[in-house]
Amino acid sequence: MHVLLIFLDGIGLGTDDPQVNPFAIADTPTLHKLAGDQRWLRGLQRIETERAIFLPTDPRLGVAGRPQSASGQAAIMTGRNVPAEIGEHYGPRPNAPIRAILDQGNLYKSLVASGQSGALLDAYPPGFFAAVDRGKRLLSSLQHAVRSAGVPIRTHEDYLAGRALSPDFIGTGWREFLGFPDAPLYTAEQSAGLMAELAREHNFSMFTTWITDEIGHRGPFEDGVKYLELFDRVMTALLDCWDLDNDLIIITSDHGNMEDLSIRQHTESDIPTVAIGAKRHEFAENFSNLTDITPGVLRVLTS
């Protein structure tokens, strides 16, 4: 079985206000269908459709304050209530207590220990690795979980060779911002096909993007709408080429942000989790918050 986790940083279930919430106005028919032909907005309950389960998910975990990336991502990766354990929501990068929790055990380590393979499908530029090696940049909690398990973090060479994905799906960032004029460009459909191809090489794969969170912090609103519509096209093509009878796709996030562009801070909103395809019911068993993601993945991969 293959499980693909698509992580969209900083998306929550916000109000039905097209002035501040891109989800309230974006043309995303495939995302709507995954939620019973409804927009991803506040107030949605658990929804089961023919091939998916939509799961409003608590990122607050009983801890006061706005959820943050490092502690939320660590909760996703470990199945532990990391904010409660360290006494606060913390981010954006993991501090020493969070890194210690990730080192003690995480989804990738569990997969490796059980003889299954895991992958991170994102590619990172040379400057990212140089900053990490110089101690100028900490890995995110997701990246730390991957590296602590000995799973490779893919490079620009992987992207150029078609062995990794771009956070913008289509690759324009590699050309326009990272200085790789010959980097591959993809349509949404081509990106989806490559994602499916790479994910089928491993029991578990994760694709992550920070762009949604960046838009949440900086805007503009129009970019949020455009990115959601691009993601919808990717999902349309991905579902067409994914083996829904045997494999599982999960979409999730770590905290709210882009659903309320009237502010430039994280929100306390529930976040959307969607399980699509095989064993979605096993994954969604007793599901309510971020700590349920890793147990759900391990359950479907070992049952």
C-alpha positions as a Markdown table, in Angstrom:
| # | Residue | x | y | z |
|---|---|---|---|---|
| 1 | Met | 0.0 | 0.0 | 0.0 |
| 2 | His | 1.1 | 3.6 | -0.7 |
| 3 | Val | 0.1 | 6.6 | 1.5 |
| 4 | Leu | 0.7 | 10.1 | 0.2 |
| 5 | Leu | 0.4 | 13.0 | 2.8 |
| 6 | Ile | 0.0 | 16.4 | 1.2 |
| 7 | Phe | 0.8 | 19.1 | 3.8 |
| 8 | Leu | -0.4 | 22.6 | 3.2 |
| 9 | Asp | 1.2 | 24.9 | 5.8 |
| 10 | Gly | -1.2 | 27.3 | 7.5 |
| 11 | Ile | -4.7 | 26.6 | 6.2 |
| 12 | Gly | -7.8 | 26.6 | 8.4 |
| 13 | Leu | -11.6 | 26.6 | 8.2 |
| 14 | Gly | -12.5 | 30.2 | 8.2 |
| 15 | Thr | -15.7 | 32.3 | 7.8 |
| 16 | Asp | -17.7 | 32.5 | 4.6 |
| 17 | Asp | -16.4 | 35.9 | 3.8 |
| 18 | Pro | -15.0 | 36.4 | 0.3 |
| 19 | Gln | -13.3 | 39.7 | 1.3 |
| 20 | Val | -10.9 | 37.9 | 3.7 |
| 21 | Asn | -11.0 | 34.2 | 3.0 |
| 22 | Pro | -9.7 | 32.8 | -0.4 |
| 23 | Phe | -11.6 | 29.5 | 0.4 |
| 24 | Ala | -14.9 | 31.4 | 0.2 |
| 25 | Ile | -14.4 | 32.5 | -3.4 |
| 26 | Ala | -11.8 | 30.3 | -5.1 |
| 27 | Asp | -13.1 | 28.1 | -8.0 |
| 28 | Thr | -12.1 | 24.7 | -6.5 |
| 29 | Pro | -14.7 | 22.1 | -7.6 |
| 30 | Thr | -12.6 | 19.1 | -6.7 |
| 31 | Leu | -11.9 | 20.4 | -3.2 |
| 32 | His | -15.6 | 21.1 | -2.8 |
| 33 | Lys | -16.5 | 17.6 | -3.9 |
| 34 | Leu | -14.2 | 16.1 | -1.3 |
| 35 | Ala | -16.3 | 17.9 | 1.3 |
| 36 | Gly | -19.7 | 16.8 | 0.0 |
| 37 | Asp | -19.9 | 19.6 | -2.6 |
| 38 | Gln | -19.3 | 22.3 | 0.1 |
| 39 | Arg | -16.6 | 24.9 | 0.5 |
| 40 | Trp | -13.9 | 24.3 | 3.1 |
| 41 | Leu | -15.4 | 26.7 | 5.7 |
| 42 | Arg | -15.9 | 27.0 | 9.4 |
| 43 | Gly | -18.8 | 24.9 | 10.7 |
| 44 | Leu | -18.3 | 21.9 | 8.5 |
| 45 | Gln | -18.6 | 18.6 | 10.4 |
| 46 | Arg | -17.2 | 15.2 | 9.5 |
| 47 | Ile | -18.4 | 14.5 | 6.0 |
| 48 | Glu | -18.2 | 11.1 | 4.1 |
| 49 | Thr | -18.5 | 11.1 | 0.4 |
| 50 | Glu | -18.1 | 8.2 | -2.1 |
| 51 | Arg | -14.3 | 8.2 | -1.9 |
| 52 | Ala | -13.3 | 10.6 | 0.8 |
| 53 | Ile | -13.7 | 11.6 | 4.5 |
| 54 | Phe | -13.5 | 15.3 | 5.4 |
| 55 | Leu | -12.3 | 15.7 | 9.0 |
| 56 | Pro | -12.3 | 19.1 | 10.8 |
| 57 | Thr | -9.2 | 18.9 | 12.9 |
| 58 | Asp | -8.3 | 20.5 | 16.2 |
| 59 | Pro | -4.8 | 22.1 | 16.1 |
| 60 | Arg | -5.1 | 23.8 | 19.5 |
| 61 | Leu | -4.7 | 20.6 | 21.5 |
| 62 | Gly | -6.0 | 22.1 | 24.8 |
| 63 | Val | -3.3 | 24.7 | 25.0 |
| 64 | Ala | -4.1 | 28.4 | 25.0 |
| 65 | Gly | -2.9 | 30.7 | 22.3 |
| 66 | Arg | -2.4 | 30.6 | 18.6 |
| 67 | Pro | -1.1 | 27.2 | 17.3 |
| 68 | Gln | 2.4 | 27.4 | 15.8 |
| 69 | Ser | 4.3 | 25.5 | 13.1 |
| 70 | Ala | 7.0 | 23.8 | 15.1 |
| 71 | Ser | 4.8 | 22.3 | 17.8 |
| 72 | Gly | 1.9 | 21.5 | 15.5 |
| 73 | Gln | 4.1 | 19.8 | 12.9 |
| 74 | Ala | 5.8 | 17.8 | 15.7 |
| 75 | Ala | 2.4 | 16.7 | 16.9 |
| 76 | Ile | 1.6 | 15.5 | 13.4 |
| 77 | Met | 4.9 | 13.6 | 13.1 |
| 78 | Thr | 4.9 | 12.0 | 16.6 |
| 79 | Gly | 1.2 | 11.5 | 17.6 |
| 80 | Arg | 2.1 | 13.3 | 20.9 |
| 81 | Asn | 0.5 | 16.4 | 22.3 |
| 82 | Val | 3.7 | 18.4 | 21.9 |
| 83 | Pro | 2.3 | 21.8 | 22.9 |
| 84 | Ala | 1.0 | 20.4 | 26.1 |
| 85 | Glu | 4.3 | 18.6 | 26.8 |
| 86 | Ile | 6.4 | 21.8 | 26.4 |
| 87 | Gly | 3.7 | 24.1 | 27.9 |
| 88 | Glu | 3.1 | 26.3 | 24.8 |
| 89 | His | 2.5 | 26.5 | 21.1 |
| 90 | Tyr | 6.0 | 27.2 | 19.7 |
| 91 | Gly | 7.4 | 28.1 | 16.3 |
| 92 | Pro | 8.3 | 28.5 | 13.6 |
| 93 | Arg | 11.3 | 26.2 | 14.0 |
| 94 | Pro | 11.6 | 23.6 | 16.7 |
| 95 | Asn | 13.4 | 24.4 | 19.9 |
| 96 | Ala | 15.6 | 21.9 | 21.8 |
| 97 | Pro | 12.6 | 20.3 | 23.6 |
| 98 | Ile | 10.7 | 19.7 | 20.4 |
| 99 | Arg | 13.7 | 18.4 | 18.6 |
| 100 | Ala | 14.3 | 15.9 | 21.5 |
| 101 | Ile | 10.7 | 14.7 | 21.2 |
| 102 | Leu | 11.1 | 14.2 | 17.4 |
| 103 | Asp | 14.4 | 12.4 | 18.0 |
| 104 | Gln | 12.7 | 10.0 | 20.5 |
| 105 | Gly | 10.4 | 8.8 | 17.8 |
| 106 | Asn | 8.4 | 9.9 | 14.8 |
| 107 | Leu | 6.4 | 8.6 | 11.9 |
| 108 | Tyr | 9.5 | 8.2 | 9.7 |
| 109 | Lys | 11.5 | 6.4 | 12.4 |
| 110 | Ser | 8.6 | 4.0 | 12.9 |
| 111 | Leu | 8.4 | 3.2 | 9.2 |
| 112 | Val | 12.1 | 2.6 | 9.0 |
| 113 | Ala | 12.0 | 0.4 | 12.1 |
| 114 | Ser | 9.2 | -1.7 | 10.6 |
| 115 | Gly | 11.1 | -2.2 | 7.3 |
| 116 | Gln | 8.9 | 0.2 | 5.3 |
| 117 | Ser | 10.1 | 3.1 | 3.2 |
| 118 | Gly | 9.3 | 6.8 | 3.7 |
| 119 | Ala | 10.2 | 9.8 | 1.5 |
| 120 | Leu | 9.9 | 13.6 | 1.5 |
| 121 | Leu | 9.1 | 14.6 | -2.1 |
| 122 | Asp | 10.1 | 18.2 | -1.8 |
| 123 | Ala | 13.4 | 19.6 | -3.3 |
| 124 | Tyr | 15.5 | 22.2 | -1.5 |
| 125 | Pro | 18.0 | 24.6 | -3.1 |
| 126 | Pro | 21.8 | 24.7 | -2.2 |
| 127 | Gly | 21.3 | 27.8 | 0.0 |
| 128 | Phe | 19.0 | 25.9 | 2.3 |
| 129 | Phe | 21.5 | 23.2 | 3.0 |
| 130 | Ala | 24.3 | 25.7 | 3.4 |
| 131 | Ala | 22.4 | 27.7 | 6.0 |
| 132 | Val | 21.5 | 24.5 | 7.9 |
| 133 | Asp | 25.1 | 23.3 | 7.8 |
| 134 | Arg | 26.4 | 26.7 | 9.1 |
| 135 | Gly | 23.9 | 26.7 | 11.9 |
| 136 | Lys | 22.1 | 29.7 | 10.4 |
| 137 | Arg | 18.8 | 27.9 | 9.8 |
| 138 | Leu | 17.0 | 25.2 | 11.7 |
| 139 | Leu | 15.1 | 22.5 | 10.0 |
| 140 | Ser | 11.3 | 22.6 | 10.4 |
| 141 | Ser | 9.8 | 19.9 | 12.5 |
| 142 | Leu | 8.7 | 18.0 | 9.4 |
| 143 | Gln | 12.2 | 18.1 | 8.0 |
| 144 | His | 13.8 | 17.2 | 11.3 |
| 145 | Ala | 11.6 | 14.1 | 11.6 |
| 146 | Val | 12.8 | 13.1 | 8.1 |
| 147 | Arg | 16.5 | 13.6 | 8.7 |
| 148 | Ser | 16.4 | 12.0 | 12.2 |
| 149 | Ala | 15.2 | 8.8 | 10.5 |
| 150 | Gly | 18.0 | 8.8 | 8.0 |
| 151 | Val | 15.7 | 9.6 | 5.1 |
| 152 | Pro | 17.3 | 11.9 | 2.5 |
| 153 | Ile | 16.1 | 15.4 | 2.0 |
| 154 | Arg | 16.1 | 16.0 | -1.8 |
| 155 | Thr | 18.2 | 18.6 | -3.5 |
| 156 | His | 18.1 | 20.8 | -6.5 |
| 157 | Glu | 19.8 | 18.0 | -8.5 |
| 158 | Asp | 16.8 | 15.8 | -7.7 |
| 159 | Tyr | 14.5 | 18.5 | -8.9 |
| 160 | Leu | 16.4 | 19.0 | -12.1 |
| 161 | Ala | 16.3 | 15.3 | -12.7 |
| 162 | Gly | 12.6 | 14.9 | -12.1 |
| 163 | Arg | 13.0 | 13.1 | -8.8 |
| 164 | Ala | 11.4 | 15.8 | -6.6 |
| 165 | Leu | 8.7 | 18.4 | -6.5 |
| 166 | Ser | 8.5 | 22.2 | -6.2 |
| 167 | Pro | 6.4 | 23.8 | -3.4 |
| 168 | Asp | 4.6 | 25.9 | -6.1 |
| 169 | Phe | 3.8 | 22.6 | -8.0 |
| 170 | Ile | 4.8 | 24.1 | -11.4 |
| 171 | Gly | 8.4 | 25.1 | -10.8 |
| 172 | Thr | 8.4 | 28.8 | -11.6 |
| 173 | Gly | 10.0 | 29.6 | -8.3 |
| 174 | Trp | 13.2 | 27.7 | -9.2 |
| 175 | Arg | 13.6 | 29.9 | -12.3 |
| 176 | Glu | 12.4 | 33.3 | -11.0 |
| 177 | Phe | 13.7 | 33.3 | -7.5 |
| 178 | Leu | 16.3 | 30.6 | -7.1 |
| 179 | Gly | 18.4 | 31.2 | -10.1 |
| 180 | Phe | 17.9 | 28.0 | -12.1 |
| 181 | Pro | 16.9 | 29.2 | -15.5 |
| 182 | Asp | 16.8 | 25.6 | -16.9 |
| 183 | Ala | 14.7 | 24.1 | -14.1 |
| 184 | Pro | 11.8 | 22.1 | -15.3 |
| 185 | Leu | 8.4 | 23.7 | -15.6 |
| 186 | Tyr | 5.2 | 21.7 | -15.2 |
| 187 | Thr | 1.6 | 22.1 | -15.8 |
| 188 | Ala | -0.7 | 21.2 | -12.8 |
| 189 | Glu | -1.5 | 17.9 | -14.5 |
| 190 | Gln | 2.2 | 17.1 | -15.1 |
| 191 | Ser | 3.0 | 17.9 | -11.5 |
| 192 | Ala | 0.2 | 15.6 | -10.3 |
| 193 | Gly | 1.5 | 12.8 | -12.5 |
| 194 | Leu | 5.0 | 13.2 | -11.2 |
| 195 | Met | 3.8 | 13.3 | -7.6 |
| 196 | Ala | 1.9 | 10.0 | -8.1 |
| 197 | Glu | 4.9 | 8.4 | -9.8 |
| 198 | Leu | 7.3 | 9.4 | -7.0 |
| 199 | Ala | 4.8 | 8.4 | -4.2 |
| 200 | Arg | 4.4 | 4.9 | -5.7 |
| 201 | Glu | 8.1 | 4.3 | -5.0 |
| 202 | His | 7.5 | 4.3 | -1.2 |
| 203 | Asn | 5.1 | 3.0 | 1.4 |
| 204 | Phe | 4.7 | 6.6 | 2.7 |
| 205 | Ser | 5.5 | 9.9 | 1.0 |
| 206 | Met | 5.0 | 13.4 | 2.1 |
| 207 | Phe | 4.8 | 16.6 | 0.0 |
| 208 | Thr | 4.9 | 19.9 | 1.8 |
| 209 | Thr | 4.4 | 23.5 | 0.8 |
| 210 | Trp | 5.0 | 26.6 | 2.8 |
| 211 | Ile | 3.4 | 29.0 | 0.2 |
| 212 | Thr | 0.0 | 28.9 | 1.8 |
| 213 | Asp | 1.4 | 30.1 | 5.1 |
| 214 | Glu | 3.5 | 32.7 | 3.4 |
| 215 | Ile | 0.4 | 34.1 | 1.7 |
| 216 | Gly | -1.4 | 34.0 | 5.0 |
| 217 | His | 1.3 | 36.2 | 6.6 |
| 218 | Arg | 2.0 | 38.5 | 3.7 |
| 219 | Gly | -0.8 | 38.2 | 1.1 |
| 220 | Pro | -1.9 | 39.4 | -1.3 |
| 221 | Phe | -5.4 | 37.9 | -1.3 |
| 222 | Glu | -5.4 | 37.3 | -5.0 |
| 223 | Asp | -2.4 | 35.0 | -4.6 |
| 224 | Gly | -4.3 | 32.9 | -2.1 |
| 225 | Val | -7.1 | 32.4 | -4.6 |
| 226 | Lys | -4.8 | 31.6 | -7.5 |
| 227 | Tyr | -2.8 | 29.1 | -5.4 |
| 228 | Leu | -6.0 | 27.3 | -4.2 |
| 229 | Glu | -7.2 | 27.1 | -7.8 |
| 230 | Leu | -3.9 | 25.7 | -8.9 |
| 231 | Phe | -4.0 | 23.1 | -6.0 |
| 232 | Asp | -7.5 | 22.1 | -7.1 |
| 233 | Arg | -6.2 | 21.4 | -10.6 |
| 234 | Val | -3.4 | 19.3 | -9.2 |
| 235 | Met | -5.8 | 17.4 | -7.1 |
| 236 | Thr | -8.2 | 16.8 | -10.0 |
| 237 | Ala | -5.3 | 15.2 | -12.0 |
| 238 | Leu | -3.9 | 13.4 | -9.0 |
| 239 | Leu | -7.2 | 11.7 | -8.3 |
| 240 | Asp | -7.5 | 10.6 | -11.9 |
| 241 | Cys | -4.1 | 8.8 | -11.8 |
| 242 | Trp | -4.1 | 7.5 | -8.2 |
| 243 | Asp | -5.1 | 4.0 | -7.3 |
| 244 | Leu | -8.0 | 4.9 | -5.0 |
| 245 | Asp | -8.9 | 1.2 | -4.6 |
| 246 | Asn | -5.6 | 0.3 | -3.0 |
| 247 | Asp | -3.8 | 3.5 | -1.9 |
| 248 | Leu | -4.5 | 6.5 | 0.3 |
| 249 | Ile | -4.1 | 10.3 | 0.0 |
| 250 | Ile | -4.2 | 12.5 | 3.1 |
| 251 | Ile | -4.4 | 16.3 | 3.0 |
| 252 | Thr | -3.8 | 18.3 | 6.2 |
| 253 | Ser | -2.2 | 21.3 | 7.8 |
| 254 | Asp | -0.7 | 22.4 | 11.1 |
| 255 | His | -2.6 | 25.6 | 12.0 |
| 256 | Gly | -4.9 | 28.2 | 10.4 |
| 257 | Asn | -3.7 | 31.3 | 8.7 |
| 258 | Met | -4.5 | 31.8 | 5.0 |
| 259 | Glu | -8.3 | 31.5 | 5.7 |
| 260 | Asp | -8.3 | 35.0 | 7.3 |
| 261 | Leu | -6.3 | 37.6 | 5.4 |
| 262 | Ser | -7.7 | 40.4 | 7.4 |
| 263 | Ile | -4.8 | 39.7 | 9.8 |
| 264 | Arg | -1.3 | 38.5 | 9.3 |
| 265 | Gln | -1.2 | 36.0 | 12.2 |
| 266 | His | -2.0 | 32.4 | 12.7 |
| 267 | Thr | -5.6 | 31.7 | 13.8 |
| 268 | Glu | -7.1 | 29.3 | 16.3 |
| 269 | Ser | -9.4 | 27.8 | 13.6 |
| 270 | Asp | -9.8 | 24.1 | 13.1 |
| 271 | Ile | -7.8 | 22.9 | 10.1 |
| 272 | Pro | -9.0 | 20.5 | 7.3 |
| 273 | Thr | -7.9 | 17.0 | 7.0 |
| 274 | Val | -9.1 | 14.8 | 4.2 |
| 275 | Ala | -8.6 | 11.1 | 3.7 |
| 276 | Ile | -9.1 | 9.9 | 0.2 |
| 277 | Gly | -9.1 | 6.3 | -1.1 |
| 278 | Ala | -8.3 | 2.9 | 0.4 |
| 279 | Lys | -8.5 | 2.4 | 4.2 |
| 280 | Arg | -9.8 | 5.9 | 4.7 |
| 281 | His | -12.1 | 4.6 | 7.4 |
| 282 | Glu | -9.2 | 2.9 | 9.3 |
| 283 | Phe | -7.3 | 6.2 | 9.1 |
| 284 | Ala | -10.2 | 8.3 | 10.3 |
| 285 | Glu | -11.1 | 6.0 | 13.3 |
| 286 | Asn | -11.6 | 8.2 | 16.4 |
| 287 | Phe | -10.0 | 11.1 | 14.6 |
| 288 | Ser | -10.2 | 14.5 | 16.1 |
| 289 | Asn | -6.9 | 16.4 | 16.3 |
| 290 | Leu | -3.3 | 16.6 | 15.0 |
| 291 | Thr | -2.1 | 13.8 | 17.2 |
| 292 | Asp | -4.3 | 11.3 | 15.3 |
| 293 | Ile | -2.4 | 11.6 | 12.0 |
| 294 | Thr | 0.6 | 9.4 | 12.7 |
| 295 | Pro | -1.4 | 6.7 | 14.5 |
| 296 | Gly | -3.8 | 6.7 | 11.5 |
| 297 | Val | -1.0 | 6.3 | 8.9 |
| 298 | Leu | 0.7 | 3.5 | 10.9 |
| 299 | Arg | -2.6 | 1.8 | 11.3 |
| 300 | Val | -3.4 | 1.7 | 7.6 |
| 301 | Leu | 0.1 | 0.6 | 6.7 |
| 302 | Thr | 0.2 | -2.2 | 9.1 |
| 303 | Ser | -3.4 | -3.6 | 9.0 |
